[in-house]
Amino acid sequence: MKKIRIEICVGTACHIMGAHELIEFTENLPEWLNEKIDYKLSPCFGVCHENMKPPIVKLNDKYYENMTPTALKSMIMKVLEGREEL
């Protein structure tokens, strides 16, 4: 299985709206899960002007808005269980 690519926007709006919680979540993943993920921080994706609500996360090549740690965990687990492709 290819690793899941997670990019968290750390632009101003995303930071203010909770990106720090997403960063904390990804930095504290269990080792078995951490091995299945490529994780990085990215400057502003520039998609807020398209009416996406921060914080924004890019999973593989798709953007997701208004992301929370709970929603991010759910998406990761769905991909790992084969219930969703990103």
Summary of the structure (lengths in Angstrom):
residues: 86
radius of gyration: 12.2
end to end distance: 12.7
largest distance: 36.6
contacts: 234
relative contact order: 0.25
helix: 41%
strand: 21%
